[in-house]
Amino acid sequence: MSGAKLGNLPKIKLAHFPTPVQYLENLTKKYEGPSIYMKRDDLTSLGMGGNKTRKLEYLIGQALEQGADTLVTAGGIQSNHCRLTAAAAKVAGLSCELVLNGTPPEIFNGNLLLDKLYDANITFCEREKRDQTLEETGKELTSQGRKPYVIPVGGSTGIGAQGYVNAMIELKSQIPEMGKEPDYVVFATSSGGTQAGLALGARLTGFKGKILGMSIDQTKTGTEPFPPILKKIANEAAHIIDTDIRFKEKDFLLNCDYLGAGYAVPGDLEFNAIKDLARLEGILLGPVYTARAMGGMLDLIQKGFFKKQDTLLFWHTGGTPELFAYADQISY
Ligand SMILES: *Cc1c(COP(=O)(O)O)cnc(C)c1O
């Protein structure tokens, strides 16, 4: 079966698609390796852009169908997902409650500044209490007679992942203009919805290239290994759109070699990638996600992981506002 139900899922319009695909000539020349293209999901037009916009189109579609009046979600203090949820809530005429882990700074900057500009109500908590606080916030609103729609961290549900199933269909339509199907699609992966959606979209459309997630903070083993999470989201997404496609853990290609000093702690790898992209292409990366994934990809190029005749498509997932929250760490 073909996943024909995707077109019937409730959805709202939050941005203008397709986002551009662009050849990065100067970056390709500098690294003397495979041809590097970029899919510009940093240019999804809502609120400074990013990958959560595509997920929120479907998540808010479902929220409105269920009669919700408030979006509730959670993330780190510089969460792009929370910023875009706050922006999208305004477009959809909904209220927004955010649970952010971290200590509020004296001056709100980056995504946090935008959260307030979008009039979100914020509860700060410790990282360990985040999931619990998110759940409690939902219950509290219900007890007040409100109708919350609770979105898990990153919006990575079977519904949210449909945004990237659809994005893969969009990319397929842009391949003639690229002239060649990419051998690899490379992107930052963290809560899994983007990777699960792209992997499902690739299977649905017969896309032959490899879907390579560059982990920002997830690991293959340990107490919460990532492959079972990817499998769960992808299979849930497949079920929702009535396709027979199912995934095994080994179907997901994942690199976990660039975790640095941890989530949201960028170092030389990230800052060098930021400078490269700014100074060669005029393109901005965020220190938390896209700079880590790009830095990892450039390192893999230098190590000879890809063939010179390969075509790479780096999927820019956004996060540009993070940059301003790290101003004191960037040297020039
Ligand atoms: C959330 C986010 C990601 C990771 O996407 P997931 O679907 O959570 O894996 C990548 N890049 C940016 C900029 C993000 O905000």
The ligand as an SDF file (V2000), in Angstrom:
LIG
                    3D

 15 15  0  0  0  0  0  0  0  0999 V2000
   14.8960   19.6490   16.8270 C   0  0  0  0  0  0  0  0  0  0  0  0
   16.0250   19.9490   15.9190 C   0  0  0  0  0  0  0  0  0  0  0  0
   16.7070   18.9190   15.2490 C   0  0  0  0  0  0  0  0  0  0  0  0
   16.4590   17.4670   15.4930 C   0  0  0  0  0  0  0  0  0  0  0  0
   15.2620   17.0070   14.9330 O   0  0  0  0  0  0  0  0  0  0  0  0
   14.5220   15.7630   15.6120 P   0  0  0  0  0  0  0  0  0  0  0  0
   13.3450   15.5460   14.7710 O   0  0  0  0  0  0  0  0  0  0  0  0
   14.2110   16.1940   17.0150 O   0  0  0  0  0  0  0  0  0  0  0  0
   15.4600   14.6170   15.6260 O   0  0  0  0  0  0  0  0  0  0  0  0
   17.6990   19.2720   14.3560 C   0  0  0  0  0  0  0  0  0  0  0  0
   18.0230   20.5570   14.1450 N   0  0  0  0  0  0  0  0  0  0  0  0
   17.3890   21.5650   14.7710 C   0  0  0  0  0  0  0  0  0  0  0  0
   17.8280   22.9510   14.5030 C   0  0  0  0  0  0  0  0  0  0  0  0
   16.3690   21.2980   15.6810 C   0  0  0  0  0  0  0  0  0  0  0  0
   15.7640   22.3090   16.3150 O   0  0  0  0  0  0  0  0  0  0  0  0
  1  2  1  0
  2  3  1  0
  2 14  2  0
  3  4  1  0
  3 10  2  0
  4  5  1  0
  5  6  1  0
  6  7  2  0
  6  8  1  0
  6  9  1  0
 10 11  1  0
 11 12  2  0
 12 13  1  0
 12 14  1  0
 14 15  1  0
M  END
$$$$
